[in-house]
């Protein structure tokens, strides 16, 4: 009989983290108690069956009592039915609790992610977060949906079997359990050796992945320089190291199942020997020995199953730990307790001595001593080198980040004193990357104002020149967009994001005006759309077009976190400073 | 299944271990089947007959059988695992070789993440079946046939009774897979849907926050989450109904054996030992059914993985050496495009359309145009990263398709738009194209690329480890290392794509100065963003929507200044220009 058992491979994390999950099970208290009762019942049924079989052999069969045998068998049938119903109920209840619990956990983590400040997303990669939400919950899922039922069920079965064995015959029970210490010793020894082996496999597969990722990213360079052969050789070396580590781990773990198997056979022989001797002396009927054979077989299965689940438990513990890391993140997005709803604003934006440095960043302050005043309806163009602090500056207005020093006010209200939704709903933002969600065009346009009517929707689309191409699509506004707005050209996507901002009708607008890969006709459309959007709003534009800069009420030249120069295009040119040089080099080189 | 079969074919490379594993399996099965016989012997001849010698013999035989069974279980597991790891090793190497040889056009379409999955987890899924699944299947069939035969030999009436439970269990399994199987797929699908919401939410976090739409996102996620929960609960219900029932049927087998067998013992046609042995064989019957169910379910998965693996291995290498292609001798560097057209596969629009020009040895050509005008496409044709779809590209009169890729690319130095450096010392990165270069040569190239100063300023100098796991370099520093890398191969043809866009104007000036000297004797193509570069070029190619609309020197072009001046004016508004 070959039962394959996975060797426990102790990982770094103690399963104690899993204890923190327990409070989240509280809503399912009643169902869990029901599960517990059913587990007990099914374990009792499982433990009772061999005893009945032993009884049948000793009392009925040996005594040639066929009627008695029939009665015992009907009893056994009843026991099996009870066992089946109890097991079914237990799997059902536990499954429901497990799945609901996981669903709760996913929701909890998602809501948590929603409330995290933007700075958190700057620090961690989207891929990391994604894997945390998906893989880690999946790991816990496996333990809960398969593991927990099995561990609890088998643990109870084990206890039931031990009790039954002692009830049947104390000496035989003790004899059967003699091998248990040896087994524990063997498990510990093998586990210890396997720990290092499995760690090697994890490290080496990490190396393989890293090498692969790098070579895939650099495949063009490698082909340009004829280095394909060398990278293949390097990869083969990493790959071989991983294979060898796996083979070594296999050598250790392959010993586990046979070792347990052999020990269970030894236990059988001990039972046979002692049981035989006891029967010779007339102290024990044959049926009892037979019942013990069955118990010994049943006894080792739960142990194997439980140890094989140990692996999953470790993985789940690691997953739980990462999830709690996330849940434990400080909630910087909470509004101040006395925050009030920002009334509709005119659009007067003021920066008063604003300085800002990213949390934990080494490079010092991103912005230093910024003062500016944007009157309602003005367009402020921000110019300057990449990394000078233009994006940082505009991010402070919707309070994506909090200022380190000074304050930002809207119509005199400090942005930190008002609630975030009331603040952000009055600010429209068009980002460089035109991000659309999977869903219909209408849903995307309404994103900023869910209650907008169809007429308003069309008006906004028409205003930015997007209505034409939308109307040409077979499903019009109901056209489903693929992931990240796939199916539309980049220019069309950008028009949609502009329409989305227009529909939200914000008083204050923040615009990152990077030109993208669009043809000149679309480019002109987009520019018109921008102009439409800017009209009558206080606008901050990270400007890349000369026309925008020329049309701005104020041009701010940002350099190294400071406002180096300010004024209109003409004033700045006359100043003959940084802006004039920039302009001369870039716009007037011909 | 043909892909899986093909993957299994890789076991041939490790046939000794595989054969050993299957031979061991025979021993394991035989010993496993004999153990209950020993148990029956112990009960009948030893315990019931009160024969202590028979008891001892029986126990020793049982131990010996168990030892054989467990020893060979170990050998079998180890050998097949080793063979499986060998197959995974071979598959991964083959995949890697293929991926590094596949043309740019393939990598344009492929996503790195997906390719990674194929090399890592798909290989692993296939390996799990190759290493375990096949052996398990054979094991299950042998056990099933062996135990059925022994049962029939012991008592055919009891055997027929117990064998009845196999179709019953099979039926339950079948209905489980038929009703719950689609649910499993639905769970996978809903999980995919949930992940899409999640991925979008993370990717669009700025938009979500900008519009303060967190509650709406939560609602969207909750809807997906509830969908998933619904499917999961359906699976739970199916599982809760099925598996206890299967065990119940198996238990009915035991009950039938004890009842009917008990009657036969009373009638004297069966011994108690046989009855006990019979019971053990019952569990042998049950296990293969579970193994078969599990393995059959994993076959589809393994086959899908194998298909994805062979998709890569069978992908055509669009750009490859022609049979009998010659080595390109050391060239002067005369590059001629004759009516060259190219369209990316799957695109209707030609990226470049009938482009003709000649670059004389030692000339510098600047390529000018808007984004998407076809500038990068032109330079990609020279080292044959893509093959032309019309016309031809000649270097010193040799069609680039008639010479070996190695000899062609070995004479071209390229600085691409994205500067990829590899994990390792800076020295190795600069010497990437010429691993045998001396330290002096490396330093000379670094000096020419204005990189020597910042490299020596680092504590470890040229031994500083860069890349994924090393020191992060700034964009400008990376570019300069990439330029040094290109210069070190002493190319006859130098290609630079936007390569000084990330350095400040001072450094750029220095690089330009250095390059001016280095360009002597090399034909140089520059995709330029700056007017200073453009003006200094021997010839300017003006591109618009894939067509070469004008060429000449800056002076020539400004005389009849139509599209050229327009373009210069338009480019002045491009982001890179302001950023500098």
Contacts between the chains, C-beta under 8 A, distances in Angstrom:
chain1	res1	chain2	res2	distance
A	1	B	32	5.3
A	1	B	35	7.4
A	1	B	283	6.9
A	1	B	284	6.6
A	1	B	287	7.1
A	2	B	28	6.2
A	2	B	32	6.6
A	2	B	69	7.8
A	2	B	73	5.7
A	2	B	139	6.8
A	3	B	287	7.8
A	4	B	77	8.0
A	4	B	132	8.0
A	49	B	251	7.4
A	49	B	254	7.9
A	53	B	254	7.6
A	53	B	258	5.7
A	53	B	279	7.9
A	56	B	258	5.7
A	56	B	262	6.1
A	57	B	258	7.9
A	57	B	262	7.4
A	57	B	272	6.2
A	57	B	275	7.4
A	60	B	262	6.5
A	61	B	262	4.4
A	61	B	265	5.1
A	61	B	266	6.1
A	61	B	272	7.1
A	64	B	266	4.6
A	66	B	262	7.9
A	66	B	263	6.1
A	66	B	266	6.1
A	69	B	259	6.5
A	69	B	262	5.0
A	69	B	263	7.0
A	69	B	266	7.7
A	70	B	259	7.3
A	73	B	255	6.0
A	73	B	258	6.7
A	73	B	259	4.5
A	73	B	262	8.0
A	76	B	255	5.5
A	76	B	258	7.4
A	77	B	252	7.9
A	77	B	255	6.0
A	80	B	248	5.9
A	80	B	251	4.4
A	80	B	252	7.0
A	80	B	255	6.7
A	81	B	248	7.3
A	83	B	244	7.8
A	83	B	247	7.8
A	83	B	248	7.5
A	83	B	251	7.4
A	84	B	244	4.5
A	84	B	245	6.6
A	84	B	247	6.9
A	84	B	248	4.0
A	84	B	251	7.9
A	85	B	244	7.5
A	87	B	243	7.7
A	87	B	244	4.1
A	87	B	247	7.1
A	88	B	240	5.1
A	88	B	241	6.6
A	88	B	244	4.0
A	88	B	245	7.6
A	89	B	240	7.5
A	91	B	236	7.5
A	91	B	239	6.1
A	91	B	240	4.2
A	91	B	243	6.9
A	91	B	244	6.8
A	92	B	236	6.5
A	92	B	237	6.7
A	92	B	240	3.6
A	95	B	233	7.5
A	95	B	235	7.9
A	95	B	236	3.2
A	95	B	237	7.9
A	95	B	239	6.6
A	95	B	240	6.2
A	96	B	233	6.3
A	96	B	236	6.0
A	98	B	236	7.8
A	99	B	229	5.9
A	99	B	232	4.3
A	99	B	233	5.7
A	99	B	236	6.1
A	100	B	229	6.9
A	102	B	232	7.8
A	103	B	225	5.6
A	103	B	226	7.3
A	103	B	228	7.2
A	103	B	229	4.4
A	103	B	232	7.9
A	106	B	194	7.6
A	106	B	221	7.9
A	106	B	225	5.5
A	107	B	218	7.8
A	107	B	221	7.1
A	107	B	222	6.2
A	107	B	225	5.8
A	110	B	198	7.2
A	110	B	201	7.8
A	110	B	218	6.7
A	110	B	221	4.9
A	110	B	225	7.8
A	111	B	218	5.6
A	113	B	201	7.5
A	113	B	202	7.5
A	114	B	201	7.8
A	114	B	208	7.5
A	114	B	214	4.2
A	114	B	217	6.1
A	114	B	218	6.1
A	115	B	214	7.0
A	118	B	205	7.0
A	118	B	206	7.0
A	118	B	209	6.1
A	121	B	202	7.6
A	121	B	205	5.3
A	126	B	199	7.8
A	126	B	202	4.5
A	126	B	203	6.1
A	129	B	202	5.7
A	130	B	195	7.6
A	130	B	198	6.5
A	130	B	199	6.0
A	130	B	202	6.1
A	133	B	198	5.8
A	134	B	195	5.8
A	134	B	198	7.1
A	145	B	232	7.9
A	145	B	236	7.7
A	205	B	120	7.2
A	208	B	92	7.3
A	208	B	119	8.0
A	208	B	120	7.2
A	209	B	116	6.7
A	209	B	120	5.9
A	210	B	423	7.6
A	210	B	468	6.3
A	210	B	469	7.3
A	212	B	96	7.0
A	212	B	116	6.0
A	212	B	119	5.6
A	212	B	120	7.4
A	213	B	112	6.8
A	213	B	116	6.2
A	213	B	468	7.6
A	214	B	422	6.0
A	214	B	423	5.9
A	214	B	467	6.8
A	214	B	468	5.8
A	215	B	96	7.5
A	215	B	99	7.9
A	215	B	100	6.6
A	215	B	422	8.0
A	216	B	99	6.7
A	216	B	107	7.8
A	216	B	112	4.9
A	216	B	115	5.8
A	216	B	116	7.0
A	217	B	112	6.5
A	217	B	420	5.8
A	218	B	420	3.9
A	218	B	421	7.9
A	218	B	422	5.9
A	219	B	99	6.9
A	219	B	100	6.0
A	219	B	102	7.9
A	219	B	107	5.6
A	220	B	104	6.2
A	220	B	107	7.0
A	220	B	385	7.2
A	220	B	416	6.2
A	220	B	420	7.4
A	221	B	414	8.0
A	221	B	416	6.8
A	221	B	420	4.9
A	221	B	422	8.0
A	221	B	432	7.3
A	222	B	100	6.1
A	223	B	100	7.4
A	223	B	104	7.4
A	223	B	385	7.1
A	223	B	405	8.0
A	223	B	409	7.2
A	224	B	383	6.1
A	224	B	385	7.6
A	224	B	409	5.9
A	224	B	412	7.4
A	224	B	414	4.6
A	224	B	416	7.3
A	224	B	433	8.0
A	225	B	409	7.0
A	225	B	414	8.0
A	225	B	432	5.6
A	225	B	433	3.9
A	225	B	485	7.7
A	225	B	489	7.0
A	226	B	405	7.4
A	226	B	406	4.9
A	226	B	409	5.4
A	226	B	410	5.8
A	226	B	433	7.5
A	227	B	432	6.5
A	227	B	433	7.4
A	228	B	97	7.7
A	228	B	100	4.3
A	228	B	101	6.0
A	230	B	435	7.3
A	231	B	96	7.8
A	231	B	100	5.7
A	232	B	93	7.2
A	232	B	96	5.8
A	232	B	97	5.0
A	232	B	100	6.0
A	235	B	92	7.8
A	235	B	93	7.0
A	235	B	96	4.6
A	236	B	93	5.2
A	236	B	96	7.6
A	239	B	89	5.6
A	239	B	92	5.1
A	239	B	93	5.9
A	239	B	96	7.6
A	240	B	89	6.5
A	242	B	89	7.8
A	243	B	85	4.7
A	243	B	86	6.9
A	243	B	88	6.9
A	243	B	89	4.3
A	246	B	81	7.7
A	246	B	85	4.7
A	246	B	88	8.0
A	247	B	81	7.0
A	247	B	82	5.0
A	247	B	85	5.3
A	250	B	77	7.2
A	250	B	78	5.9
A	250	B	81	3.7
A	250	B	82	6.5
A	250	B	85	7.1
A	251	B	78	5.6
A	254	B	73	8.0
A	254	B	74	5.3
A	254	B	77	3.8
A	254	B	78	4.4
A	254	B	81	6.4
A	255	B	74	5.8
A	257	B	73	6.2
A	257	B	77	7.1
A	258	B	69	7.8
A	258	B	70	3.5
A	258	B	71	6.9
A	258	B	73	4.4
A	258	B	74	4.6
A	258	B	77	7.9
A	259	B	70	7.3
A	261	B	66	6.9
A	261	B	69	6.9
A	261	B	70	4.8
A	261	B	73	6.8
A	262	B	66	5.7
A	262	B	67	6.6
A	262	B	70	4.4
A	265	B	35	7.5
A	265	B	62	6.5
A	265	B	63	6.4
A	265	B	66	3.3
A	265	B	70	7.7
A	266	B	63	7.1
A	266	B	66	7.7
A	268	B	39	7.3
A	268	B	62	6.8
A	269	B	59	4.6
A	269	B	62	5.7
A	269	B	63	5.6
A	272	B	39	7.8
A	272	B	42	4.9
A	272	B	46	7.2
A	272	B	47	7.4
A	272	B	55	6.9
A	272	B	58	7.1
A	272	B	59	5.5
A	272	B	62	7.3
A	273	B	55	6.9
A	273	B	56	7.9
A	273	B	59	5.8
A	275	B	47	6.7
A	276	B	42	7.2
A	276	B	46	5.4
A	276	B	47	4.6
A	276	B	52	7.2
A	276	B	55	4.5
A	277	B	52	7.8
A	279	B	47	5.2
A	279	B	50	7.3
A	280	B	50	5.2
A	280	B	52	6.8
A	286	B	43	6.8
A	286	B	47	5.6
A	286	B	48	5.6
A	286	B	272	6.0
A	289	B	43	7.2
A	289	B	47	6.0
A	290	B	43	6.6
A	290	B	272	7.1
A	290	B	276	5.1
A	293	B	39	6.6
A	293	B	276	6.3
A	294	B	279	7.2
A	297	B	280	7.6
A	297	B	283	7.5
A	383	B	578	6.6
A	385	B	579	5.9
A	385	B	580	7.3
A	386	B	579	4.6
A	398	B	209	7.5
A	398	B	210	6.4
A	400	B	206	7.8
A	400	B	209	6.5
A	420	B	212	6.3
A	421	B	212	4.3
A	423	B	212	8.0
A	424	B	209	7.0
A	424	B	210	6.5
A	424	B	211	6.9
A	424	B	212	3.9
A	425	B	211	7.6
A	425	B	212	5.5
A	427	B	210	7.4
A	428	B	210	7.8
A	429	B	206	7.6
A	429	B	207	7.8
A	429	B	210	3.9
A	429	B	211	7.9
A	431	B	206	6.0
A	431	B	207	6.9
A	431	B	210	7.5
A	435	B	203	6.9
A	435	B	204	4.6
A	435	B	206	7.5
A	435	B	207	5.0
A	437	B	200	5.5
A	437	B	204	6.4
A	437	B	207	8.0
A	438	B	196	6.3
A	438	B	200	6.1
A	447	B	207	7.4
A	447	B	211	5.7
A	447	B	213	6.4
A	447	B	216	8.0
A	448	B	211	4.5
A	448	B	213	7.8
A	450	B	216	6.9
A	483	B	196	6.5
A	483	B	199	7.8
A	483	B	200	6.9
A	484	B	200	7.3
A	484	B	203	6.9
A	504	B	211	6.7
A	514	B	575	5.2
A	515	B	573	7.1
A	515	B	574	6.2
A	515	B	575	6.1
A	516	B	371	8.0
A	517	B	371	4.8
A	517	B	372	5.2
A	519	B	372	7.7
A	519	B	545	7.7
A	520	B	370	7.6
A	520	B	570	7.6
A	543	B	578	7.8
A	544	B	573	6.5
A	544	B	574	7.3
A	544	B	575	4.7
A	544	B	578	5.5
A	545	B	573	4.9
A	546	B	572	6.8
A	546	B	573	5.4
A	547	B	573	7.9
A	582	B	578	7.2
A	585	B	505	7.5
A	585	B	580	7.4
A	586	B	572	5.9
A	586	B	577	4.4
A	586	B	578	5.9
A	586	B	580	6.8
A	587	B	572	4.5
A	587	B	573	7.5
A	587	B	577	7.6
A	588	B	572	7.6
A	589	B	530	8.0
A	589	B	531	3.8
A	589	B	532	7.7
A	589	B	568	7.5
A	589	B	572	7.1
A	590	B	531	6.7
A	590	B	558	7.9
A	590	B	565	6.5
A	590	B	568	4.8
A	590	B	569	7.1
A	590	B	572	7.9
